[in-house]
Amino acid sequence: MAYVDGFLLIVPTDKIDDYKKISKKAGKVWREYGALEYRECVGDDLDMPFGRPFPKLLKLKPTETAVFSWIVYKSKAQRNQVNAKVMKDPRLNDMDPKSMPFDMKKMSMGGFTVLVDV
């Protein structure tokens, strides 16, 4: 059964292009090591009239937006193998958390077992 790492983060809207450069680089590395999918999605229609809208949930400032991302793997075991290789890859080791175009302390992430795959 497929396994998914999911991410939700807050990015200043004026830093989206910087974030895109980093995520394209990271996505290539994850895919090279075996991830089946790597998606990064920027919020552009977040004020929904029902539920708890992302801006309220994330306490977004007017100058920020949400980025919703996921990486798909064959299994949790394969995810662990891929991530171990990614973490050792020198192409990503030069990324300083202090110079990221978003606050890493506000990032949420987790691993998910696929419940429905239609």
N, C-alpha and C positions, 0 to 999 in steps of 0.2 A: 504494500500500500504506500502511496506517495506520502511525503512528509514536507511540511512548509515552514520556513522561518518567516515570520511576519514582523514588520517594523512600522512604527508610526512616529513621525518626528515633526518638529516645528522649524520651518526655514524662513528667514526674512525674505520677503518677495524680491528685494534687490540683490539677493545672493543666489537666486535660483540657477542662473547660468553657471556660477562657480560650483554649485552642488551637482549640476548635470555633468560637468567635466569629471568630477570625482567619481560619480556613480557609473558613468560609462566605462571608466578605467576599471573600477571594481567589478562591474558586471562581466567584463571580458575575462578577468581572472577567475571568477566563480564558474563561468561557463567552461573555461578551459579545463578546470579540474573536475567537471562532471555535473554541475547543476543543470537541471533540465530547463528551467526558466529563471530569468532575473528581470523583475519589473520594478520600475520606480514611477509613481504617479503623483502629479502635483494637483492639489485641490484648486478647482476653479468654480465650483458650484456647491458650496458647502452650507448655505443657509436654508436647510430643508425645513418645511413647516411642521414636521412631525418628529417624534423621537427626541434625542438630545443632539443637536447639531454639533459638528466638529468644532466650530469656533468657540462655542460655549464649553464643550467638554475639555478642550485643550487650552482654554483661556487665551485664545489668539488675540494678539494686538492687531490693529488695522494694517500694520506693516508686515504681517506674517501670514503664512499659509501652512497647511498641513501637507506632508508628503507621506503617502501610504505605499509601502514597498513589500515585496515578497520574493522569496527564492524557493523554487520547487526542486525536490530531490526524489530519487527512486524510493528511499526509505530513510528512517532515522539513522540507521547504521551508516548508510552512504553519506548522509549529511555530515555526520561526525568525521568521516574520512575526508570529505571535501573541505570542511572548515579547518581541519588540522593542517592541510596543505596550504590553504589560502593564508592562514595566519603566519606561515613561514615564508610566504612569497615576498621577495625583496621589493617588488613593484608597489606593494601596499605598505611596507614597513616605514617608508619615508613620510607617511601621513601623520602629522602631529595633531593630536586632539585639540590643542589650543589654537591651531590655525584653521580648523574646520569652519565652513560657512554656516554652521548652526551650533546650538548649544547641546552637546552630547548628553548632558545631565537631564535634558528634557525628552530624550529619545526613549521610546518603549519598544521592547522586542520580546519575542517568545517563539517557541517551537510548537507546531500544531500538527496533530494527526488529522488527515483528511477524513471528514465525516460523510460528505456527499460529493460525488464526481460524476456529473451528468454529461 
